[in-house]
Amino acid sequence: MFETRPDREHEVVLLGRSNVGKSTLMRELTGHSFDTGQRPGVTRKPNHYDWASEDFVITDLPGFGFMKGVPEEVREQIKTDIVQYIERYAEHILVGVLVLDGKAAVDIIDRHSGPDSIPHTVELYHFLNELEIQTVIAVNKMDKVDDRDERLDEIAERFGLLPPWRQWHDTIAPISAKRGHTDPLREAVRTHLHEAGRDDLFKFF
């Protein structure tokens, strides 16, 4: 279980598979550098960035899924720790940002889909919804995607959101964190912060 969370009332969390660019996005949002690596699984514990005066924290949770050289039991433990963290702090989490790799997400989801299986990313999205946590799907690395609208429609469909994706502008945010293109995510997050009565946090997004 992750025990590193600062004592803050409200939180925005970043979640997603390893190597989707969460740490890069975290750096883009906060202006603060965190450990990022070419190798998946570099982040094993949460990175928190907090503003004491604001009673608010942004948290980058560890990536899950396949990581080269990481034993399966460790990978499963990370998944468990993430779920337990979300359950424990659900009432404090204003927005959950589920980060995907726009180029690889559809293939990965389809590879893990079957009659008796739900891909963990999709499961996590529904889990957040069940806990009534407002969720934004940040589709990262869109600069590497050619068929932009088609790809985003496919992603919407995989999460049970009826295409076209554009009608879900508060839920699906195409971004490229590495290139600093994050406006759709910032706008979506602000929408949910406004609904929660926290317009004072707009300055961070």
C-alpha positions in Angstrom: 0.0 0.0 0.0 1.3 3.5 -0.9 1.7 5.5 2.3 3.3 8.6 0.9 0.3 10.9 0.3 0.6 14.4 1.8 -2.3 15.4 4.1 -4.3 17.4 1.6 -8.1 17.6 1.2 -8.3 17.4 -2.6 -6.4 15.6 -5.3 -6.1 14.9 -9.1 -4.6 11.6 -9.9 -2.9 10.4 -13.1 -3.2 6.7 -13.9 -2.3 4.4 -16.8 -0.1 1.6 -18.1 3.7 1.9 -18.0 5.3 4.0 -20.7 2.2 6.0 -21.7 3.9 9.3 -20.7 2.3 10.0 -17.3 5.5 11.3 -15.8 6.0 13.6 -18.8 2.5 14.9 -18.4 3.0 15.4 -14.7 6.1 17.5 -15.5 4.1 19.5 -18.1 1.3 20.2 -15.6 3.5 21.1 -12.6 6.7 22.5 -14.2 8.5 20.1 -11.8 10.8 17.3 -13.0 10.2 13.8 -11.9 12.0 10.6 -12.7 11.1 9.5 -16.2 12.8 6.7 -18.1 12.9 5.0 -21.4 12.3 1.7 -19.6 8.7 1.0 -18.5 8.2 0.7 -14.7 10.6 3.4 -13.6 7.9 4.9 -11.3 7.2 2.3 -8.6 5.7 4.6 -6.0 3.4 7.6 -6.4 4.9 11.0 -7.3 3.1 13.7 -5.4 3.2 17.4 -6.1 1.4 19.6 -3.6 0.7 23.2 -2.8 0.4 23.4 1.0 -1.4 26.7 0.9 -4.0 25.3 -1.5 -4.8 22.0 0.3 -4.4 20.3 -3.0 -2.1 17.6 -4.5 -1.5 16.1 -8.0 -0.5 12.5 -7.9 1.2 10.4 -10.6 0.4 6.8 -9.7 2.8 4.0 -10.8 2.3 2.5 -14.3 0.9 -1.0 -14.5 1.1 -3.8 -17.1 4.1 -5.5 -18.7 7.5 -4.2 -17.6 10.6 -5.8 -18.8 12.6 -7.5 -16.0 9.8 -6.9 -13.4 8.4 -10.1 -11.9 4.7 -10.8 -12.4 3.9 -10.7 -8.7 5.4 -7.2 -8.4 3.3 -6.1 -11.4 0.2 -7.5 -9.8 1.0 -5.9 -6.4 1.3 -2.5 -8.2 -2.2 -3.0 -9.6 -3.6 -3.9 -6.2 -1.9 -0.9 -4.6 -3.3 1.5 -7.2 -6.9 0.1 -6.7 -6.5 0.3 -2.9 -5.2 3.9 -3.1 -8.1 5.0 -5.2 -10.6 3.3 -2.9 -9.0 4.8 0.2 -9.0 8.4 -1.1 -12.0 8.3 -3.5 -13.9 11.1 -1.7 -10.9 13.4 -2.0 -10.1 12.7 -5.7 -11.7 15.5 -7.8 -10.6 14.1 -11.1 -9.0 10.8 -12.3 -6.9 11.3 -15.4 -6.5 7.9 -17.2 -3.5 8.3 -19.6 -3.3 6.2 -22.8 -0.8 5.9 -25.6 -2.9 7.0 -28.5 -0.8 5.0 -31.0 -0.9 1.7 -29.0 -4.0 1.8 -26.9 -6.5 0.1 -29.3 -4.1 -2.8 -30.0 -3.4 -3.3 -26.3 -7.0 -3.2 -25.3 -8.0 -5.6 -28.1 -5.2 -8.0 -27.2 -6.5 -8.2 -23.6 -10.2 -8.4 -24.5 -12.0 -11.8 -24.5 -15.1 -13.5 -23.4 -13.9 -13.8 -19.8 -11.5 -10.8 -19.6 -11.6 -7.0 -19.5 -8.4 -5.0 -20.2 -7.2 -3.5 -16.9 -7.3 0.1 -18.4 -11.0 -0.3 -19.3 -11.7 -1.9 -15.9 -10.0 1.0 -14.1 -12.2 3.5 -16.0 -15.4 1.8 -14.9 -14.0 1.4 -11.4 -13.5 5.2 -11.2 -17.0 5.7 -12.5 -18.4 3.3 -9.9 -16.7 5.4 -7.2 -18.2 8.5 -8.7 -14.8 10.0 -9.5 -14.9 12.3 -12.6 -12.6 10.7 -15.1 -10.8 12.1 -18.2 -9.2 9.8 -20.7 -6.1 11.6 -21.8 -5.1 10.1 -25.1 -1.4 11.0 -25.2 1.2 10.8 -28.1 -1.4 12.0 -30.6 1.4 13.6 -32.6 2.3 10.0 -33.7 -1.2 9.2 -34.9 -2.2 9.8 -38.5 -5.9 8.9 -38.5 -6.7 11.1 -35.6 -10.5 11.1 -35.6 -10.8 7.5 -36.5 -8.4 6.5 -33.7 -10.2 8.6 -31.1 -13.6 7.1 -32.2 -12.1 3.6 -31.7 -10.9 4.5 -28.3 -14.3 6.0 -27.3 -15.9 2.8 -28.4 -13.5 0.6 -26.4 -14.6 2.5 -23.2 -18.3 2.1 -24.0 -18.6 5.8 -25.1 -20.6 6.0 -28.3 -18.7 7.6 -31.1 -18.1 10.3 -32.4 -15.5 11.0 -29.7 -16.1 14.8 -30.0 -19.3 14.6 -28.1 -17.3 13.4 -25.1 -15.0 16.5 -24.9 -15.2 16.5 -21.0 -14.1 12.8 -21.0 -11.7 12.3 -24.0 -8.8 14.7 -24.3 -6.3 14.2 -27.2 -2.9 15.5 -26.1 0.8 15.3 -26.8 2.5 15.9 -23.4 6.1 15.8 -24.8 5.2 18.6 -27.2 3.4 20.6 -24.6 0.0 20.2 -26.3 -2.3 19.6 -23.3 -5.1 22.2 -23.7 -7.9 19.7 -24.2 -7.0 17.9 -20.9 -6.7 21.2 -19.0 -10.1 22.3 -20.3 -11.7 18.9 -19.3 -10.2 19.0 -15.9 -11.3 22.6 -15.3 -14.9 21.5 -16.2 -14.8 18.9 -13.4 -13.1 21.2 -10.9 -15.9 23.8 -11.6 -18.5 21.2 -10.9 -16.8 20.4 -7.6 -16.8 24.1 -6.7 -13.0 24.4 -6.9 -12.5 27.1 -9.5 -9.7 28.3 -7.3 -7.6 25.4 -8.7 -7.9 26.5 -12.3 -4.5 28.2 -12.0 -2.9 24.8 -11.9 -4.5 23.6 -15.1 
